[in-house]
Amino acid sequence: MSNYRPVGAADLDHDRESYDGRVLETFVDIAGRLMSIPVQHKKRLAVLRWLVEDFQPGRLYPEEEVNRIISRRHPDFAALRRYLVDDELMQRRRGVYWRTGSVANVGFDPPAWPDQ
């Protein structure tokens, strides 16, 4: 009998959460402030997944509010805001931001929708 066990989505989620936790222990102080922005992309993604939790799903944020929320965690809000958008954890349109996948319709449907 083999000890082979297929890797399921739950296993991958646990592995990611474990990795993210280790990264956050390194980069976030006891007060919940980001001490530095990781250079390595995989580590930076772990930090960004943590940071995006400060934003409510389904809510639209003006840029000034995004800056204020991020600056509670780290002074370089512009870089972190750009990373959140570049890594598709947040989206931006006309100075308004929202968590990716959390706003089903923001009014920018193609003209033929839903009549196709």
N, CA, C and O atoms as a Tinker XYZ file with bonds, in Angstrom:
   464  protein
     1  N      0.850000   -1.179000    0.000000    73     2
     2  CA     0.000000    0.000000    0.000000    64     1     3
     3  C      0.892000    1.237000    0.000000    63     2     4     5
     4  O      1.861000    1.307000    0.756000    81     3
     5  N      0.574000    2.188000   -0.827000    73     3     6
     6  CA     1.355000    3.410000   -0.982000    64     5     7
     7  C      0.888000    4.480000   -0.004000    63     6     8     9
     8  O     -0.273000    4.500000    0.405000    81     7
     9  N      1.799000    5.360000    0.361000    73     7    10
    10  CA     1.466000    6.497000    1.219000    64     9    11
    11  C      1.101000    7.721000    0.397000    63    10    12    13
    12  O      0.976000    8.822000    0.933000    81    11
    13  N      0.932000    7.530000   -0.895000    73    11    14
    14  CA     0.594000    8.651000   -1.774000    64    13    15
    15  C     -0.771000    9.215000   -1.416000    63    14    16    17
    16  O     -1.740000    8.479000   -1.229000    81    15
    17  N     -0.824000   10.533000   -1.326000    73    15    18
    18  CA    -2.085000   11.225000   -1.080000    64    17    19
    19  C     -2.105000   12.435000   -2.000000    63    18    20    21
    20  O     -1.204000   13.271000   -1.933000    81    19
    21  N     -3.125000   12.547000   -2.868000    73    19    22
    22  CA    -3.158000   13.694000   -3.778000    64    21    23
    23  C     -3.283000   14.999000   -2.991000    63    22    24    25
    24  O     -3.951000   15.066000   -1.960000    81    23
    25  N     -2.632000   16.008000   -3.500000    73    23    26
    26  CA    -2.686000   17.323000   -2.863000    64    25    27
    27  C     -3.985000   17.992000   -3.279000    63    26    28    29
    28  O     -4.252000   18.168000   -4.468000    81    27
    29  N     -4.782000   18.359000   -2.297000    73    27    30
    30  CA    -6.047000   19.027000   -2.562000    64    29    31
    31  C     -5.936000   20.514000   -2.330000    63    30    32    33
    32  O     -4.909000   21.006000   -1.861000    81    31
    33  N     -6.991000   21.225000   -2.658000    73    31    34
    34  CA    -7.019000   22.678000   -2.488000    64    33    35
    35  C     -6.849000   23.064000   -1.024000    63    34    36    37
    36  O     -6.204000   24.068000   -0.722000    81    35
    37  N     -7.418000   22.282000   -0.112000    73    35    38
    38  CA    -7.286000   22.594000    1.314000    64    37    39
    39  C     -5.830000   22.521000    1.745000    63    38    40    41
    40  O     -5.380000   23.339000    2.547000    81    39
    41  N     -5.081000   21.539000    1.217000    73    39    42
    42  CA    -3.665000   21.425000    1.548000    64    41    43
    43  C     -2.886000   22.631000    1.038000    63    42    44    45
    44  O     -2.021000   23.161000    1.734000    81    43
    45  N     -3.197000   23.055000   -0.172000    73    43    46
    46  CA    -2.500000   24.208000   -0.742000    64    45    47
    47  C     -2.827000   25.473000    0.035000    63    46    48    49
    48  O     -1.942000   26.296000    0.269000    81    47
    49  N     -4.089000   25.646000    0.442000    73    47    50
    50  CA    -4.471000   26.811000    1.239000    64    49    51
    51  C     -3.724000   26.810000    2.565000    63    50    52    53
    52  O     -3.245000   27.855000    3.007000    81    51
    53  N     -3.622000   25.650000    3.204000    73    51    54
    54  CA    -2.920000   25.559000    4.487000    64    53    55
    55  C     -1.443000   25.896000    4.313000    63    54    56    57
    56  O     -0.866000   26.622000    5.123000    81    55
    57  N     -0.833000   25.366000    3.251000    73    55    58
    58  CA     0.575000   25.655000    2.991000    64    57    59
    59  C      0.791000   27.143000    2.778000    63    58    60    61
    60  O      1.758000   27.709000    3.288000    81    59
    61  N     -0.108000   27.786000    2.023000    73    59    62
    62  CA     0.023000   29.219000    1.760000    64    61    63
    63  C     -0.156000   30.012000    3.051000    63    62    64    65
    64  O      0.599000   30.947000    3.317000    81    63
    65  N     -1.155000   29.642000    3.855000    73    63    66
    66  CA    -1.380000   30.351000    5.110000    64    65    67
    67  C     -0.185000   30.205000    6.032000    63    66    68    69
    68  O      0.203000   31.160000    6.704000    81    67
    69  N      0.403000   29.016000    6.070000    73    67    70
    70  CA     1.577000   28.781000    6.897000    64    69    71
    71  C      2.750000   29.642000    6.415000    63    70    72    73
    72  O      3.441000   30.266000    7.220000    81    71
    73  N      2.964000   29.669000    5.107000    73    71    74
    74  CA     4.034000   30.490000    4.535000    64    73    75
    75  C      3.781000   31.963000    4.823000    63    74    76    77
    76  O      4.677000   32.679000    5.269000    81    75
    77  N      2.538000   32.418000    4.563000    73    75    78
    78  CA     2.195000   33.814000    4.806000    64    77    79
    79  C      2.443000   34.189000    6.257000    63    78    80    81
    80  O      2.963000   35.269000    6.539000    81    79
    81  N      2.078000   33.311000    7.179000    73    79    82
    82  CA     2.289000   33.580000    8.601000    64    81    83
    83  C      3.753000   33.762000    8.938000    63    82    84    85
    84  O      4.111000   34.661000    9.699000    81    83
    85  N      4.600000   32.920000    8.379000    73    83    86
    86  CA     6.045000   33.050000    8.624000    64    85    87
    87  C      6.577000   34.364000    8.057000    63    86    88    89
    88  O      7.402000   35.026000    8.686000    81    87
    89  N      6.105000   34.741000    6.869000    73    87    90
    90  CA     6.543000   35.999000    6.263000    64    89    91
    91  C      6.090000   37.177000    7.124000    63    90    92    93
    92  O      6.865000   38.099000    7.376000    81    91
    93  N      4.846000   37.146000    7.571000    73    91    94
    94  CA     4.324000   38.251000    8.377000    64    93    95
    95  C      5.069000   38.380000    9.699000    63    94    96    97
    96  O      5.275000   39.491000   10.186000    81    95
    97  N      5.475000   37.257000   10.285000    73    95    98
    98  CA     6.265000   37.323000   11.519000    64    97    99
    99  C      7.570000   38.075000   11.301000    63    98   100   101
   100  O      8.075000   38.734000   12.210000    81    99
   101  N      8.108000   37.975000   10.101000    73    99   102
   102  CA     9.372000   38.632000    9.774000    64   101   103
   103  C      9.191000   40.116000    9.463000    63   102   104   105
   104  O     10.036000   40.933000    9.829000    81   103
   105  N      8.089000   40.470000    8.788000    73   103   106
   106  CA     7.947000   41.821000    8.257000    64   105   107
   107  C      6.976000   42.729000    9.013000    63   106   108   109
   108  O      6.960000   43.936000    8.770000    81   107
   109  N      6.172000   42.183000    9.919000    73   107   110
   110  CA     5.180000   42.992000   10.631000    64   109   111
   111  C      5.528000   43.007000   12.118000    63   110   112   113
   112  O      5.765000   41.960000   12.719000    81   111
   113  N      5.555000   44.210000   12.707000    73   111   114
   114  CA     5.889000   44.306000   14.128000    64   113   115
   115  C      4.677000   43.995000   15.001000    63   114   116   117
   116  O      3.583000   43.757000   14.490000    81   115
   117  N      4.872000   43.999000   16.290000    73   115   118
   118  CA     3.823000   43.621000   17.240000    64   117   119
   119  C      2.639000   44.587000   17.205000    63   118   120   121
   120  O      1.525000   44.215000   17.574000    81   119
   121  N      2.874000   45.821000   16.764000    73   119   122
   122  CA     1.807000   46.828000   16.661000    64   121   123
   123  C      1.028000   46.712000   15.350000    63   122   124   125
   124  O      0.084000   47.468000   15.123000    81   123
   125  N      1.418000   45.763000   14.482000    73   123   126
   126  CA     0.720000   45.580000   13.214000    64   125   127
   127  C      1.181000   46.504000   12.109000    63   126   128   129
   128  O      0.467000   46.710000   11.127000    81   127
   129  N      2.379000   47.065000   12.261000    73   127   130
   130  CA     2.937000   47.922000   11.210000    64   129   131
   131  C      3.961000   47.140000   10.408000    63   130   132   133
   132  O      4.739000   46.353000   10.947000    81   131
   133  N      3.937000   47.375000    9.123000    73   131   134
   134  CA     4.878000   46.736000    8.215000    64   133   135
   135  C      6.234000   47.420000    8.380000    63   134   136   137
   136  O      6.353000   48.627000    8.166000    81   135
   137  N      7.258000   46.648000    8.763000    73   135   138
   138  CA     8.582000   47.224000    9.014000    64   137   139
   139  C      9.314000   47.545000    7.718000    63   138   140   141
   140  O     10.032000   48.541000    7.639000    81   139
   141  N      9.135000   46.710000    6.707000    73   139   142
   142  CA     9.728000   46.966000    5.394000    64   141   143
   143  C      8.922000   46.187000    4.358000    63   142   144   145
   144  O      8.244000   45.209000    4.675000    81   143
   145  N      9.015000   46.643000    3.127000    73   143   146
   146  CA     8.317000   45.989000    2.019000    64   145   147
   147  C      9.252000   44.932000    1.438000    63   146   148   149
   148  O     10.354000   45.260000    0.996000    81   147
   149  N      8.829000   43.674000    1.433000    73   147   150
   150  CA     9.707000   42.628000    0.892000    64   149   151
   151  C     10.057000   42.879000   -0.575000    63   150   152   153
   152  O      9.220000   43.316000   -1.364000    81   151
   153  N     11.284000   42.598000   -0.911000    73   151   154
   154  CA    11.738000   42.728000   -2.296000    64   153   155
   155  C     11.321000   41.498000   -3.094000    63   154   156   157
   156  O     10.887000   41.615000   -4.241000    81   155
   157  N     11.450000   40.322000   -2.491000    73   155   158
   158  CA    11.094000   39.082000   -3.177000    64   157   159
   159  C      9.582000   39.052000   -3.421000    63   158   160   161
   160  O      8.791000   39.254000   -2.499000    81   159
   161  N      9.198000   38.800000   -4.658000    73   159   162
   162  CA     7.789000   38.872000   -5.056000    64   161   163
   163  C      6.900000   37.946000   -4.232000    63   162   164   165
   164  O      5.817000   38.355000   -3.814000    81   163
   165  N      7.327000   36.718000   -3.992000    73   163   166
   166  CA     6.502000   35.760000   -3.245000    64   165   167
   167  C      6.237000   36.279000   -1.824000    63   166   168   169
   168  O      5.122000   36.156000   -1.318000    81   167
   169  N      7.239000   36.847000   -1.196000    73   167   170
   170  CA     7.063000   37.393000    0.154000    64   169   171
   171  C      6.198000   38.650000    0.121000    63   170   172   173
   172  O      5.361000   38.865000    0.997000    81   171
   173  N      6.413000   39.474000   -0.898000    73   171   174
   174  CA     5.599000   40.688000   -1.020000    64   173   175
   175  C      4.121000   40.331000   -1.216000    63   174   176   177
   176  O      3.247000   41.013000   -0.680000    81   175
   177  N      3.835000   39.266000   -1.980000    73   175   178
   178  CA     2.452000   38.824000   -2.158000    64   177   179
   179  C      1.821000   38.405000   -0.829000    63   178   180   181
   180  O      0.645000   38.674000   -0.585000    81   179
   181  N      2.596000   37.755000    0.015000    73   179   182
   182  CA     2.086000   37.371000    1.338000    64   181   183
   183  C      1.704000   38.616000    2.136000    63   182   184   185
   184  O      0.663000   38.639000    2.793000    81   183
   185  N      2.534000   39.636000    2.079000    73   183   186
   186  CA     2.255000   40.890000    2.783000    64   185   187
   187  C      1.035000   41.574000    2.170000    63   186   188   189
   188  O      0.196000   42.106000    2.896000    81   187
   189  N      0.930000   41.566000    0.846000    73   187   190
   190  CA    -0.203000   42.215000    0.181000    64   189   191
   191  C     -1.522000   41.505000    0.489000    63   190   192   193
   192  O     -2.556000   42.154000    0.648000    81   191
   193  N     -1.486000   40.167000    0.573000    73   191   194
   194  CA    -2.704000   39.430000    0.945000    64   193   195
   195  C     -3.159000   39.820000    2.354000    63   194   196   197
   196  O     -4.358000   39.897000    2.625000    81   195
   197  N     -2.211000   40.062000    3.235000    73   195   198
   198  CA    -2.514000   40.530000    4.592000    64   197   199
   199  C     -3.064000   41.953000    4.545000    63   198   200   201
   200  O     -4.066000   42.258000    5.191000    81   199
   201  N     -2.411000   42.816000    3.786000    73   199   202
   202  CA    -2.789000   44.224000    3.715000    64   201   203
   203  C     -4.179000   44.426000    3.114000    63   202   204   205
   204  O     -4.929000   45.283000    3.581000    81   203
   205  N     -4.530000   43.664000    2.104000    73   203   206
   206  CA    -5.821000   43.852000    1.434000    64   205   207
   207  C     -6.982000   43.530000    2.378000    63   206   208   209
   208  O     -8.110000   43.958000    2.133000    81   207
   209  N     -6.722000   42.791000    3.441000    73   207   210
   210  CA    -7.771000   42.486000    4.418000    64   209   211
   211  C     -8.246000   43.738000    5.155000    63   210   212   213
   212  O     -9.287000   43.704000    5.812000    81   211
   213  N     -7.503000   44.838000    5.058000    73   211   214
   214  CA    -7.925000   46.109000    5.664000    64   213   215
   215  C     -9.048000   46.771000    4.861000    63   214   216   217
   216  O     -9.626000   47.762000    5.307000    81   215
   217  N     -9.356000   46.231000    3.688000    73   215   218
   218  CA   -10.382000   46.807000    2.818000    64   217   219
   219  C    -11.598000   45.887000    2.782000    63   218   220   221
   220  O    -11.467000   44.676000    2.609000    81   219
   221  N    -12.773000   46.470000    2.947000    73   219   222
   222  CA   -14.009000   45.700000    2.962000    64   221   223
   223  C    -14.390000   45.269000    1.551000    63   222   224   225
   224  O    -14.360000   46.081000    0.625000    81   223
   225  N    -14.749000   43.998000    1.379000    73   223   226
   226  CA   -15.238000   43.566000    0.063000    64   225   227
   227  C    -16.524000   44.309000   -0.289000    63   226   228   229
   228  O    -17.370000   44.559000    0.570000    81   227
   229  N    -16.650000   44.654000   -1.557000    73   227   230
   230  CA   -17.861000   45.303000   -2.034000    64   229   231
   231  C    -17.911000   46.807000   -1.827000    63   230   232   233
   232  O    -18.860000   47.457000   -2.265000    81   231
   233  N    -16.924000   47.363000   -1.178000    73   231   234
   234  CA   -16.916000   48.798000   -0.908000    64   233   235
   235  C    -15.979000   49.506000   -1.884000    63   234   236   237
   236  O    -14.910000   48.990000   -2.211000    81   235
   237  N    -16.381000   50.682000   -2.342000    73   235   238
   238  CA   -15.551000   51.511000   -3.210000    64   237   239
   239  C    -14.816000   52.530000   -2.350000    63   238   240   241
   240  O    -15.394000   53.105000   -1.428000    81   239
   241  N    -13.547000   52.749000   -2.652000    73   239   242
   242  CA   -12.707000   53.655000   -1.874000    64   241   243
   243  C    -12.103000   54.730000   -2.773000    63   242   244   245
   244  O    -11.526000   54.399000   -3.810000    81   243
   245  N    -12.218000   56.013000   -2.406000    73   243   246
   246  CA   -11.465000   57.036000   -3.129000    64   245   247
   247  C     -9.979000   56.873000   -2.807000    63   246   248   249
   248  O     -9.622000   56.320000   -1.766000    81   247
   249  N     -9.130000   57.348000   -3.687000    73   247   250
   250  CA    -7.688000   57.174000   -3.526000    64   249   251
   251  C     -7.185000   57.713000   -2.191000    63   250   252   253
   252  O     -6.311000   57.109000   -1.570000    81   251
   253  N     -7.724000   58.832000   -1.747000    73   251   254
   254  CA    -7.272000   59.432000   -0.485000    64   253   255
   255  C     -7.515000   58.488000    0.689000    63   254   256   257
   256  O     -6.689000   58.399000    1.598000    81   255
   257  N     -8.645000   57.784000    0.672000    73   255   258
   258  CA    -8.944000   56.851000    1.758000    64   257   259
   259  C     -8.048000   55.618000    1.683000    63   258   260   261
   260  O     -7.613000   55.103000    2.713000    81   259
   261  N     -7.773000   55.147000    0.482000    73   259   262
   262  CA    -6.838000   54.027000    0.306000    64   261   263
   263  C     -5.487000   54.411000    0.895000    63   262   264   265
   264  O     -4.872000   53.628000    1.619000    81   263
   265  N     -5.027000   55.620000    0.581000    73   263   266
   266  CA    -3.736000   56.091000    1.102000    64   265   267
   267  C     -3.737000   56.114000    2.628000    63   266   268   269
   268  O     -2.769000   55.696000    3.264000    81   267
   269  N     -4.820000   56.601000    3.203000    73   267   270
   270  CA    -4.914000   56.706000    4.665000    64   269   271
   271  C     -4.902000   55.327000    5.318000    63   270   272   273
   272  O     -4.231000   55.124000    6.331000    81   271
   273  N     -5.639000   54.384000    4.743000    73   271   274
   274  CA    -5.702000   53.024000    5.299000    64   273   275
   275  C     -4.333000   52.353000    5.216000    63   274   276   277
   276  O     -3.876000   51.752000    6.188000    81   275
   277  N     -3.685000   52.451000    4.069000    73   275   278
   278  CA    -2.374000   51.820000    3.910000    64   277   279
   279  C     -1.337000   52.484000    4.804000    63   278   280   281
   280  O     -0.473000   51.802000    5.356000    81   279
   281  N     -1.407000   53.798000    4.956000    73   279   282
   282  CA    -0.391000   54.503000    5.753000    64   281   283
   283  C     -0.453000   54.135000    7.230000    63   282   284   285
   284  O      0.500000   54.395000    7.964000    81   283
   285  N     -1.555000   53.534000    7.682000    73   283   286
   286  CA    -1.604000   53.010000    9.059000    64   285   287
   287  C     -0.622000   51.856000    9.223000    63   286   288   289
   288  O     -0.149000   51.585000   10.326000    81   287
   289  N     -0.320000   51.182000    8.120000    73   287   290
   290  CA     0.573000   50.010000    8.155000    64   289   291
   291  C      2.013000   50.334000    7.747000    63   290   292   293
   292  O      2.960000   49.733000    8.254000    81   291
   293  N      2.166000   51.303000    6.816000    73   291   294
   294  CA     3.518000   51.632000    6.312000    64   293   295
   295  C      3.472000   53.008000    5.658000    63   294   296   297
   296  O      2.481000   53.342000    5.009000    81   295
   297  N      4.529000   53.820000    5.816000    73   295   298
   298  CA     4.507000   55.171000    5.242000    64   297   299
   299  C      4.527000   55.231000    3.710000    63   298   300   301
   300  O      4.075000   56.224000    3.139000    81   299
   301  N      5.034000   54.207000    3.037000    73   299   302
   302  CA     5.090000   54.243000    1.567000    64   301   303
   303  C      3.787000   53.699000    0.977000    63   302   304   305
   304  O      3.762000   52.640000    0.349000    81   303
   305  N      2.704000   54.454000    1.197000    73   303   306
   306  CA     1.388000   54.008000    0.732000    64   305   307
   307  C      1.303000   53.958000   -0.784000    63   306   308   309
   308  O      0.562000   53.141000   -1.331000    81   307
   309  N      2.044000   54.812000   -1.469000    73   307   310
   310  CA     1.969000   54.841000   -2.942000    64   309   311
   311  C      2.495000   53.538000   -3.542000    63   310   312   313
   312  O      1.879000   52.975000   -4.446000    81   311
   313  N      3.630000   53.061000   -3.040000    73   311   314
   314  CA     4.188000   51.811000   -3.566000    64   313   315
   315  C      3.260000   50.643000   -3.251000    63   314   316   317
   316  O      2.992000   49.810000   -4.117000    81   315
   317  N      2.774000   50.577000   -2.026000    73   315   318
   318  CA     1.898000   49.468000   -1.647000    64   317   319
   319  C      0.577000   49.502000   -2.416000    63   318   320   321
   320  O      0.054000   48.456000   -2.800000    81   319
   321  N      0.049000   50.684000   -2.637000    73   319   322
   322  CA    -1.188000   50.818000   -3.424000    64   321   323
   323  C     -0.953000   50.311000   -4.846000    63   322   324   325
   324  O     -1.786000   49.593000   -5.399000    81   323
   325  N      0.166000   50.682000   -5.427000    73   323   326
   326  CA     0.511000   50.244000   -6.782000    64   325   327
   327  C      0.698000   48.724000   -6.826000    63   326   328   329
   328  O      0.239000   48.073000   -7.764000    81   327
   329  N      1.371000   48.154000   -5.817000    73   327   330
   330  CA     1.555000   46.698000   -5.776000    64   329   331
   331  C      0.207000   45.979000   -5.653000    63   330   332   333
   332  O      0.000000   44.951000   -6.298000    81   331
   333  N     -0.709000   46.503000   -4.837000    73   331   334
   334  CA    -2.028000   45.879000   -4.695000    64   333   335
   335  C     -2.753000   45.814000   -6.038000    63   334   336   337
   336  O     -3.402000   44.818000   -6.355000    81   335
   337  N     -2.637000   46.883000   -6.820000    73   335   338
   338  CA    -3.280000   46.917000   -8.139000    64   337   339
   339  C     -2.507000   46.044000   -9.130000    63   338   340   341
   340  O     -3.107000   45.258000   -9.863000    81   339
   341  N     -1.190000   46.178000   -9.154000    73   339   342
   342  CA    -0.376000   45.397000  -10.100000    64   341   343
   343  C     -0.537000   43.897000   -9.891000    63   342   344   345
   344  O     -0.547000   43.133000  -10.857000    81   343
   345  N     -0.665000   43.466000   -8.629000    73   343   346
   346  CA    -0.819000   42.044000   -8.331000    64   345   347
   347  C     -2.282000   41.621000   -8.267000    63   346   348   349
   348  O     -2.608000   40.527000   -7.808000    81   347
   349  N     -3.159000   42.513000   -8.739000    73   347   350
   350  CA    -4.585000   42.248000   -8.945000    64   349   351
   351  C     -5.332000   41.859000   -7.668000    63   350   352   353
   352  O     -6.294000   41.092000   -7.716000    81   351
   353  N     -4.885000   42.392000   -6.525000    73   351   354
   354  CA    -5.633000   42.220000   -5.282000    64   353   355
   355  C     -6.650000   43.344000   -5.123000    63   354   356   357
   356  O     -7.641000   43.206000   -4.405000    81   355
   357  N     -6.388000   44.465000   -5.808000    73   355   358
   358  CA    -7.339000   45.570000   -5.881000    64   357   359
   359  C     -7.413000   46.031000   -7.328000    63   358   360   361
   360  O     -6.505000   45.805000   -8.126000    81   359
   361  N     -8.509000   46.675000   -7.632000    73   359   362
   362  CA    -8.673000   47.259000   -8.963000    64   361   363
   363  C     -8.898000   48.755000   -8.807000    63   362   364   365
   364  O     -9.296000   49.242000   -7.749000    81   363
   365  N     -8.629000   49.468000   -9.900000    73   363   366
   366  CA    -8.751000   50.922000   -9.879000    64   365   367
   367  C     -9.389000   51.374000  -11.178000    63   366   368   369
   368  O     -9.096000   50.863000  -12.259000    81   367
   369  N    -10.274000   52.353000  -11.032000    73   367   370
   370  CA   -10.841000   53.005000  -12.214000    64   369   371
   371  C    -11.224000   54.413000  -11.815000    63   370   372   373
   372  O    -11.998000   54.624000  -10.881000    81   371
   373  N    -10.665000   55.387000  -12.546000    73   371   374
   374  CA   -10.972000   56.807000  -12.338000    64   373   375
   375  C    -10.816000   57.237000  -10.882000    63   374   376   377
   376  O    -11.666000   57.946000  -10.341000    81   375
   377  N     -9.730000   56.807000  -10.256000    73   375   378
   378  CA    -9.438000   57.232000   -8.893000    64   377   379
   379  C    -10.249000   56.532000   -7.821000    63   378   380   381
   380  O    -10.215000   56.932000   -6.658000    81   379
   381  N    -10.984000   55.487000   -8.199000    73   379   382
   382  CA   -11.771000   54.711000   -7.238000    64   381   383
   383  C    -11.189000   53.300000   -7.200000    63   382   384   385
   384  O    -10.877000   52.715000   -8.238000    81   383
   385  N    -11.048000   52.763000   -5.984000    73   383   386
   386  CA   -10.441000   51.449000   -5.773000    64   385   387
   387  C    -11.428000   50.507000   -5.113000    63   386   388   389
   388  O    -12.319000   50.940000   -4.382000    81   387
   389  N    -11.265000   49.195000   -5.375000    73   387   390
   390  CA   -12.052000   48.170000   -4.710000    64   389   391
   391  C    -11.265000   46.876000   -4.734000    63   390   392   393
   392  O    -10.387000   46.676000   -5.573000    81   391
   393  N    -11.604000   45.983000   -3.776000    73   391   394
   394  CA   -10.956000   44.679000   -3.732000    64   393   395
   395  C    -11.362000   43.875000   -4.958000    63   394   396   397
   396  O    -12.538000   43.852000   -5.321000    81   395
   397  N    -10.421000   43.228000   -5.587000    73   395   398
   398  CA   -10.674000   42.411000   -6.765000    64   397   399
   399  C    -11.677000   41.321000   -6.440000    63   398   400   401
   400  O    -11.569000   40.633000   -5.425000    81   399
   401  N    -12.657000   41.177000   -7.326000    73   399   402
   402  CA   -13.652000   40.135000   -7.174000    64   401   403
   403  C    -14.743000   40.454000   -6.171000    63   402   404   405
   404  O    -15.603000   39.614000   -5.908000    81   403
   405  N    -14.724000   41.654000   -5.605000    73   403   406
   406  CA   -15.702000   41.956000   -4.559000    64   405   407
   407  C    -16.828000   42.868000   -5.031000    63   406   408   409
   408  O    -17.824000   43.035000   -4.327000    81   407
   409  N    -16.680000   43.455000   -6.208000    73   407   410
   410  CA   -17.730000   44.325000   -6.741000    64   409   411
   411  C    -18.173000   43.714000   -8.063000    63   410   412   413
   412  O    -17.458000   43.766000   -9.063000    81   411
   413  N    -19.354000   43.141000   -8.044000    73   411   414
   414  CA   -19.807000   42.397000   -9.224000    64   413   415
   415  C    -20.038000   43.296000  -10.426000    63   414   416   417
   416  O    -19.696000   42.910000  -11.544000    81   415
   417  N    -20.601000   44.472000  -10.240000    73   415   418
   418  CA   -20.906000   45.350000  -11.354000    64   417   419
   419  C    -20.687000   46.784000  -10.909000    63   418   420   421
   420  O    -21.394000   47.297000  -10.042000    81   419
   421  N    -19.703000   47.419000  -11.512000    73   419   422
   422  CA   -19.430000   48.808000  -11.167000    64   421   423
   423  C    -19.877000   49.757000  -12.273000    63   422   424   425
   424  O    -19.433000   50.904000  -12.326000    81   423
   425  N    -20.755000   49.282000  -13.157000    73   423   426
   426  CA   -21.332000   50.142000  -14.175000    64   425   427
   427  C    -20.554000   50.264000  -15.464000    63   426   428   429
   428  O    -20.767000   51.213000  -16.217000    81   427
   429  N    -19.661000   49.337000  -15.742000    73   427   430
   430  CA   -18.848000   49.433000  -16.951000    64   429   431
   431  C    -19.052000   48.229000  -17.863000    63   430   432   433
   432  O    -18.104000   47.742000  -18.478000    81   431
   433  N    -20.295000   47.751000  -17.947000    73   431   434
   434  CA   -20.596000   46.620000  -18.797000    64   433   435
   435  C    -20.502000   47.020000  -20.269000    63   434   436   437
   436  O    -20.747000   48.174000  -20.623000    81   435
   437  N    -20.142000   46.044000  -21.136000    73   435   438
   438  CA   -20.148000   46.362000  -22.568000    64   437   439
   439  C    -21.572000   46.695000  -23.015000    63   438   440   441
   440  O    -22.536000   46.213000  -22.420000    81   439
   441  N    -21.710000   47.512000  -24.053000    73   439   442
   442  CA   -23.038000   47.965000  -24.482000    64   441   443
   443  C    -24.025000   46.845000  -24.780000    63   442   444   445
   444  O    -25.220000   47.023000  -24.542000    81   443
   445  N    -23.580000   45.700000  -25.290000    73   443   446
   446  CA   -24.477000   44.619000  -25.665000    64   445   447
   447  C    -24.880000   43.742000  -24.484000    63   446   448   449
   448  O    -25.757000   42.891000  -24.636000    81   447
   449  N    -24.289000   43.915000  -23.347000    73   447   450
   450  CA   -24.589000   43.052000  -22.203000    64   449   451
   451  C    -25.898000   43.451000  -21.573000    63   450   452   453
   452  O    -26.131000   44.655000  -21.464000    81   451
   453  N    -26.774000   42.574000  -21.149000    73   451   454
   454  CA   -26.712000   41.104000  -21.207000    64   453   455
   455  C    -27.456000   40.556000  -22.411000    63   454   456   457
   456  O    -27.792000   39.372000  -22.419000    81   455
   457  N    -27.722000   41.343000  -23.404000    73   455   458
   458  CA   -28.552000   40.936000  -24.532000    64   457   459
   459  C    -27.871000   39.972000  -25.489000    63   458   460   461
   460  O    -28.495000   39.565000  -26.469000    81   459
   461  N    -26.660000   39.599000  -25.264000    73   459   462
   462  CA   -25.957000   38.724000  -26.197000    64   461   463
   463  C    -26.524000   37.338000  -26.214000    63   462   464
   464  O    -26.037000   36.481000  -26.952000    81   463
